[in-house]
Amino acid sequence: MALSRRIELAPVSHNRAGATLFSEPLPSDETLIAEIGTDTSGTLFCHRRQTDQLRVLRGAFDLLVLEDRRLRRITLREDEPTWVRIPPGVPHGAINRGTTPAVVVNAVIRHGPSDPRDYRPRPLPGALARQWEALLAG
């Protein structure tokens, strides 16, 4: 069965015990913690054999995904706990409008060996520059 090439959003399953919030873990092959800096340059990543499952732990940022030749903005914030699932082959990038880095967890699902090109940012194609600028302004 082929993997979907659409972004999925899902609320975080959690429960609270006093002042502590416990989140349900997602099945994954590895878990990464990353910081999304305040750089707004136009770069995209596209993983060939990996599904990213992202959730913001601290801060906020706009996830930009390329779907149907258009950039789509998905705002992710620590006070609105949401998982976003990015399947293989979907170009994506980030804009952090804040003054401090956002911290995210990525519960990675592997669909084959990692490709070194997956972790090299690609410059934004010129045809998308206007859309990127509009999203930065909005």
Backbone bond lengths (Angstrom), bond angles and torsions (degrees), N, CA, C in turn:
res aa  C-N    CA-C-N  psi(-1)  N-CA   C-N-CA  omega(-1)  CA-C   N-CA-C  phi
1 M - - - 1.453 - - 1.533 109.23 -
2 A 1.317 117.65 131.92 1.453 122.57 -179.38 1.526 110.40 -74.33
3 L 1.326 114.56 147.28 1.457 120.10 176.60 1.527 110.03 -76.14
4 S 1.313 116.36 147.69 1.455 121.66 174.65 1.517 109.19 -66.86
5 R 1.317 117.16 147.57 1.463 121.31 175.21 1.524 110.28 -109.08
6 R 1.324 116.48 26.96 1.458 122.41 178.97 1.514 109.94 -111.77
7 I 1.304 115.42 145.98 1.455 122.46 176.30 1.526 108.30 -73.40
8 E 1.333 115.51 139.18 1.463 120.52 176.62 1.521 108.88 -119.36
9 L 1.337 116.42 140.51 1.460 122.94 174.75 1.518 108.22 -115.83
10 A 1.332 116.55 138.20 1.467 120.68 179.63 1.517 108.78 -144.25
11 P 1.329 117.28 137.43 1.471 119.33 175.57 1.526 109.62 -64.66
12 V 1.312 115.39 153.40 1.464 121.34 178.39 1.520 108.59 -81.34
13 S 1.331 116.11 124.48 1.475 120.14 173.22 1.521 107.40 -75.74
14 H 1.324 115.95 126.87 1.460 119.00 -177.03 1.530 110.15 -154.61
15 N 1.325 113.52 166.91 1.459 119.90 170.65 1.516 107.74 -142.33
16 R 1.296 115.98 158.21 1.460 121.76 -176.03 1.520 108.69 -115.70
17 A 1.330 114.47 135.10 1.460 121.94 173.94 1.528 106.54 -125.55
18 G 1.314 115.57 99.73 1.464 119.24 -175.52 1.513 109.35 66.86
19 A 1.336 117.09 -126.20 1.461 121.67 179.96 1.526 111.97 -90.88
20 T 1.323 118.03 4.43 1.460 121.72 -175.64 1.524 110.37 -103.80
21 L 1.334 115.76 133.57 1.456 122.50 176.78 1.527 108.09 -105.80
22 F 1.319 117.13 121.72 1.451 122.64 177.51 1.521 108.29 -104.95
23 S 1.341 116.68 125.95 1.460 121.84 179.31 1.515 110.04 -103.43
24 E 1.330 114.99 143.79 1.457 120.28 174.19 1.528 108.58 -68.52
25 P 1.332 118.30 135.66 1.466 119.30 176.65 1.528 110.87 -76.11
26 L 1.321 115.97 155.75 1.459 121.35 174.54 1.524 108.52 -101.73
27 P 1.307 117.78 143.70 1.458 118.90 174.03 1.524 109.36 -60.28
28 S 1.329 116.69 135.54 1.461 120.61 -179.79 1.522 109.59 -159.45
29 D 1.327 114.70 165.35 1.461 121.07 175.81 1.519 111.60 -91.94
30 E 1.309 116.92 -26.25 1.461 122.06 174.88 1.514 108.56 -159.19
31 T 1.318 115.81 155.86 1.455 121.44 -179.86 1.518 108.56 -121.96
32 L 1.312 116.07 128.69 1.455 122.59 -179.18 1.523 109.53 -119.14
33 I 1.316 116.07 148.20 1.461 122.49 170.50 1.523 106.26 -112.07
34 A 1.318 117.28 132.79 1.463 120.77 -178.64 1.521 109.75 -135.15
35 E 1.318 115.23 154.98 1.458 122.29 172.59 1.513 108.08 -109.34
36 I 1.325 115.95 132.45 1.459 122.45 175.29 1.525 106.01 -101.04
37 G 1.325 116.20 107.41 1.459 121.11 -177.86 1.519 112.07 -70.75
38 T 1.317 115.61 179.47 1.460 121.20 -175.42 1.528 112.35 -89.97
39 D 1.300 118.37 13.49 1.459 123.45 176.62 1.526 109.71 -72.05
40 T 1.304 117.80 132.38 1.465 120.79 -179.32 1.525 111.48 -114.58
41 S 1.345 117.05 18.69 1.458 118.86 179.03 1.528 109.68 -65.25
42 G 1.299 115.64 152.93 1.458 120.99 -174.76 1.515 113.27 -81.83
43 T 1.331 117.23 92.03 1.455 121.04 174.99 1.521 109.61 -130.77
44 L 1.327 114.55 148.41 1.456 121.13 179.85 1.523 109.96 -127.45
45 F 1.317 115.89 153.31 1.464 123.85 172.43 1.521 107.13 -117.51
46 C 1.330 116.02 150.36 1.457 120.21 175.83 1.528 107.80 -145.35
47 H 1.319 117.29 110.02 1.461 121.93 -177.64 1.527 109.33 -89.28
48 R 1.304 115.50 133.93 1.463 121.05 -175.95 1.525 113.33 -82.91
49 R 1.326 117.38 -40.01 1.464 121.33 -175.88 1.526 110.61 -134.40
50 Q 1.315 115.91 47.11 1.463 120.80 -177.02 1.516 109.88 -149.81
51 T 1.329 116.39 136.81 1.456 122.01 169.86 1.521 107.35 -104.46
52 D 1.338 116.62 125.07 1.463 121.76 174.02 1.521 108.03 -90.15
53 Q 1.326 116.66 136.54 1.469 122.95 173.05 1.525 105.73 -124.65
54 L 1.325 116.71 103.21 1.460 122.89 -170.90 1.519 112.18 -106.29
55 R 1.333 113.48 144.82 1.462 121.12 171.87 1.521 107.94 -146.45
56 V 1.315 116.63 135.44 1.465 121.60 178.54 1.526 109.05 -78.28
57 L 1.321 115.94 129.35 1.460 121.36 174.98 1.523 111.43 -97.97
58 R 1.345 115.83 -34.08 1.473 120.19 179.81 1.518 108.90 -147.90
59 G 1.326 115.42 132.30 1.457 120.43 177.96 1.514 112.61 90.80
60 A 1.322 115.23 -153.82 1.468 122.02 -178.66 1.520 108.20 -159.23
61 F 1.324 115.42 155.37 1.451 120.78 172.01 1.518 108.93 -160.90
62 D 1.319 115.82 163.52 1.460 121.94 175.38 1.515 107.92 -99.51
63 L 1.328 115.59 120.93 1.454 121.96 173.43 1.518 106.87 -86.36
64 L 1.322 117.25 128.77 1.455 121.74 177.28 1.514 108.21 -110.91
65 V 1.317 116.54 127.18 1.462 121.16 179.85 1.525 108.15 -125.49
66 L 1.318 115.20 145.21 1.451 120.87 178.66 1.521 108.60 -95.89
67 E 1.322 115.84 110.90 1.456 122.85 178.36 1.528 108.36 -129.67
68 D 1.311 116.26 129.71 1.469 121.18 178.80 1.530 111.95 53.01
69 R 1.331 115.32 40.88 1.475 123.30 177.66 1.522 114.36 63.81
70 R 1.330 116.45 20.12 1.465 122.00 176.54 1.516 108.82 -129.45
71 L 1.317 115.96 144.50 1.460 120.60 174.66 1.523 108.86 -81.01
72 R 1.301 116.02 132.03 1.467 122.68 177.49 1.530 107.73 -115.25
73 R 1.325 116.53 134.74 1.468 121.56 179.03 1.522 109.32 -101.52
74 I 1.341 114.55 131.02 1.457 121.82 175.11 1.525 106.23 -125.56
75 T 1.318 117.06 113.97 1.466 120.80 -179.78 1.523 109.39 -83.57
76 L 1.319 115.86 127.00 1.464 122.71 178.63 1.522 108.48 -117.70
77 R 1.349 115.81 130.81 1.469 121.14 -176.04 1.520 109.97 -136.80
78 E 1.320 115.12 150.15 1.467 119.40 179.94 1.523 112.47 -65.16
79 D 1.344 117.48 -29.46 1.467 119.01 -177.41 1.528 113.04 -87.04
80 E 1.326 117.46 2.11 1.466 123.19 173.99 1.527 107.57 -129.41
81 P 1.341 117.71 76.01 1.470 120.05 -172.19 1.530 112.74 -62.16
82 T 1.332 113.96 114.97 1.464 122.28 -177.93 1.520 109.23 -140.51
83 W 1.323 116.05 139.34 1.461 121.48 169.93 1.521 108.06 -92.58
84 V 1.316 117.03 137.96 1.455 121.67 171.09 1.524 106.96 -120.13
85 R 1.320 115.30 129.84 1.471 121.18 -178.32 1.528 107.87 -108.86
86 I 1.363 115.46 121.51 1.456 122.12 -179.58 1.523 107.90 -112.10
87 P 1.329 117.50 109.21 1.461 119.89 -177.56 1.531 111.91 -73.86
88 P 1.334 116.81 166.87 1.468 120.13 177.41 1.526 111.13 -57.57
89 G 1.333 114.74 147.16 1.457 120.20 174.79 1.506 115.69 84.19
90 V 1.340 118.65 3.06 1.464 121.18 179.65 1.535 108.69 -103.83
91 P 1.334 118.06 110.64 1.464 120.64 177.39 1.524 110.42 -63.03
92 H 1.347 116.05 137.40 1.462 120.36 -178.75 1.529 110.49 -150.59
93 G 1.317 115.49 154.75 1.454 122.83 178.56 1.516 109.15 -150.64
94 A 1.329 116.39 -173.81 1.465 119.72 -175.96 1.520 110.74 -143.09
95 I 1.325 114.28 148.58 1.469 122.96 171.04 1.517 106.49 -126.29
96 N 1.315 116.16 119.70 1.462 121.73 175.24 1.513 107.31 -107.22
97 R 1.320 116.25 107.96 1.465 121.64 -178.38 1.531 112.89 -84.72
98 G 1.326 115.88 -6.66 1.457 120.21 -177.37 1.522 112.51 -75.95
99 T 1.320 115.17 -176.80 1.464 120.65 179.58 1.532 111.81 -101.03
100 T 1.331 116.75 -8.22 1.464 120.73 178.34 1.531 109.05 -129.89
101 P 1.321 117.18 156.09 1.470 119.00 179.28 1.526 111.57 -61.68
102 A 1.330 115.00 148.26 1.463 121.70 171.53 1.529 107.04 -91.12
103 V 1.319 117.06 144.40 1.470 121.54 178.64 1.518 107.61 -109.45
104 V 1.336 115.83 128.76 1.458 121.06 -178.77 1.524 110.18 -127.61
105 V 1.324 115.08 153.18 1.456 121.47 170.42 1.524 106.31 -107.01
106 N 1.335 115.76 140.94 1.450 121.92 178.16 1.520 108.03 -125.04
107 A 1.328 117.63 110.40 1.466 123.37 176.66 1.530 106.84 -91.10
108 V 1.325 116.29 90.24 1.464 123.58 -170.92 1.527 111.45 -77.60
109 I 1.325 115.02 134.19 1.468 121.00 171.33 1.524 106.70 -109.94
110 R 1.335 116.83 125.04 1.462 122.50 179.58 1.530 110.06 -93.18
111 H 1.334 115.48 137.53 1.461 121.64 177.39 1.524 110.18 -116.66
112 G 1.308 116.27 16.29 1.462 123.19 -177.94 1.509 107.79 156.25
113 P 1.327 116.89 -177.75 1.468 119.33 -178.79 1.532 111.69 -63.67
114 S 1.302 115.06 147.13 1.464 121.50 179.07 1.528 109.45 -66.33
115 D 1.313 116.56 144.74 1.457 123.10 177.19 1.529 107.34 -108.87
116 P 1.340 118.63 126.24 1.480 119.92 -177.69 1.528 113.63 -56.93
117 R 1.332 117.80 -26.44 1.474 120.71 179.26 1.525 111.95 -67.60
118 D 1.342 116.78 -20.06 1.459 120.61 -178.08 1.525 113.20 -62.57
119 Y 1.307 117.13 -24.96 1.464 120.58 -173.79 1.516 112.63 -107.74
120 R 1.319 116.84 11.42 1.460 121.23 175.08 1.525 108.53 -102.07
121 P 1.319 116.99 119.46 1.465 117.89 179.11 1.526 110.25 -64.72
122 R 1.312 115.00 144.58 1.462 121.48 176.83 1.517 108.62 -108.38
123 P 1.322 117.02 140.21 1.472 118.11 175.68 1.525 110.28 -62.33
124 L 1.292 114.97 148.36 1.458 121.80 178.87 1.525 108.87 -65.84
125 P 1.341 118.94 129.56 1.472 119.89 175.79 1.522 110.60 -58.47
126 G 1.316 115.94 141.46 1.465 121.29 -178.07 1.519 113.55 -53.81
127 A 1.339 117.06 -33.73 1.464 120.65 -179.05 1.525 112.27 -65.01
128 L 1.344 117.72 -18.83 1.469 120.75 -179.12 1.534 112.70 -101.18
129 A 1.330 117.26 -2.90 1.470 120.82 -174.73 1.530 112.13 -57.74
130 R 1.323 117.70 -42.20 1.466 120.28 -179.59 1.523 112.18 -63.99
131 Q 1.352 115.88 -41.77 1.466 119.94 177.86 1.526 110.26 -62.23
132 W 1.340 117.33 -43.65 1.472 122.03 -179.57 1.521 109.62 -60.31
133 E 1.335 116.69 -47.50 1.459 121.27 -179.88 1.535 110.89 -61.07
134 A 1.327 117.51 -40.44 1.471 120.45 178.70 1.512 110.50 -64.11
135 L 1.333 117.97 -38.49 1.457 120.66 178.73 1.532 110.96 -69.34
136 L 1.326 116.74 -35.51 1.472 119.42 175.66 1.525 111.08 -63.69
137 A 1.322 116.85 -39.80 1.459 121.43 -178.46 1.530 111.97 -73.58
138 G 1.328 116.92 -26.99 1.469 120.88 -173.83 1.455 112.31 -90.26
